[in-house]
Amino acid sequence: MNKRFQSIDKYYVDISSTIDKCKQSVQRAVNDAMVMLYWTIGKYLTCNVLDNTKAEYGQKVVEELAQKLTVNYGKNFGRAALFRMIQFYREFPDDQIVATLSRQLTWSHFVVLLPIEDETKRNFYAVMCSNENWSVRTLRERRKSMLFERTAISKKSDETIKKDLAVLQSENKMSPDLFYRDPYILDFLGLKNTYSEEDLENAILAELENFILEMGSDFAFLARQKHFILDGKDYYIDLLFYHRTLHRLVVIELKLGEFEPEYKGQVELYLRWLSKYEKAEGEEEPVALILCAEKSQQTVELLELDKGNIRVGQYLTKMPPKEILGQKLLQAIEHAKQSQSIKTKK
């Protein structure tokens, strides 16, 4: 190819890049303006129509306004849309928080978030969605799989959750409790009723993209069967990842059956070796997740593996009915908070 055509190709790439960046900038500006417009309308209707008039009359005024607005501005300002804007303002009354979230979230994201009644849970999904750049579809899937209830942070106090979310949002630093979850839903692996640890590992690597989505974004695969020698003995770490927001190496040890206490010593050795020989300058201490088919909560609590750098999580190769999963998770959260309350009183 002669130099003339090489130059044209380079010019084309440079101009295309400039156009794409401009389009993205325009889209972000339009989204920010639209989200703040809907919030402002919601605030106006709440403060000037609903709060200053009787409920029935106020709702009737909103409905009549919707009819007039729809004629000139379309269905995006119909009855349902206006009441959604009112709900938007009431659930997110701080315009600074809305302005921050709107840099990453579209109005469609907020529509998914609004039905979440619990404020702590709603803030969790909003911040995680913003931090990990979830699509609207991913946000829906995370809610459906009860991610909040499966994440270790759900078992903490509301004050701790709020603090950890604030640090993640302002400093882009994630606490391990926002990363760890239990159980892990690995139904995408397609495993049969009987399989080996090698089958499980192979399936995870074959479906690595889906596995990383379940674990959370900012999660990078480093090695399988990471080998090291200590005192003339060979050791192999099942899976080694790096989490950019945690700023840590993450060990994942796979076990077929129930959690056994000796797994703790095995993984502690892995973490100490990684800390000494693999941890880069500026990184936090490595952490580990022992994934088991079953686990005894009493054993985990006695070994204090519900905190610290080693956690135990159960993996499910089939998604259970949501009602059963929800009941199990809520019981686990209630148990954890009761235990925490007892320890605080002591």
Buried (B, 14 or more C-beta within 10 A) or exposed (E): EEEEEEEEEEEEEEEEEEEEEEEEEEEBEEBBEBBBEBBBBBBEBBEEBBEEEEEEEBBEBBEEBBEEBBEEEEEEBBBEBBBBBBBBBEBBEEEEBBEBBBEBBBBBBBBBBBEBEEEBBBBBBBBBBBBBEBEBEBBBBBBEBBBBBBBBBBBBEEEBBBEBBEBBBEEEBBBBBBBBBBBBBBBBBEBEEEBEEEBBBBBBEEBEEBBBBBBBBBBEBEBBEBEBEEEEEEBEBBBBBBBEBBBBBBBBBBBBEEBBEEBBEBBBBBBEBBBEEBBEEEBBEBBBBBBBBEBBBEBBBEBEBBEEBBBBBBBEBEEEEEEEBEEBBEEBBEEBBEBBEEEEEE
